[in-house]
């Protein structure tokens, strides 16, 4: 029982660390850095 909790805790920490340490490059952010032309916005 105690071994299962330790194994589960360690695997959870490793999975969260792997998800947090994924590389985030500037190439991924280019999609969000595009400008918006104010003439294209239609307010009704």
N, C-alpha and C positions, 0 to 999 in steps of 0.2 A: 504494500500500500504506500509506504513512504517513498519507495524507489520510483513508483509511478508518478508521484507528485514532483519529485526532483527532475525526472526525465521530461515531464510535461512543461515545467517551468523553464528548463534550459532550451527546449525546442521552441517555445514561445519567444524567448529572448532572441534566439538566433534568427528566427523568421522576421521579427520586427527590425532587427539590425540590418538584415539583408535588404529589406524593403526600404529602409531609410537611407541606405548607402548607395542607392542606384545613381549612376552618373546623370547629371543634368547639364547638358551642354547648351551653348548659345544657339545652336541650330534648332533646338526644340522650341526656343522662345521666339523665333522669328515670326511665327504665325500670330503671336499676340502683339507684336510691335507694329503692325500695319496701322496706318492712319485711317481715319474715317472722314469722308467729305461731308461737311454739314449740309450741302445741297441735296444729298441723297436721303436725308432724314425727313419723313413726312409726318407732321403732327396734325391729327384730326381734331 
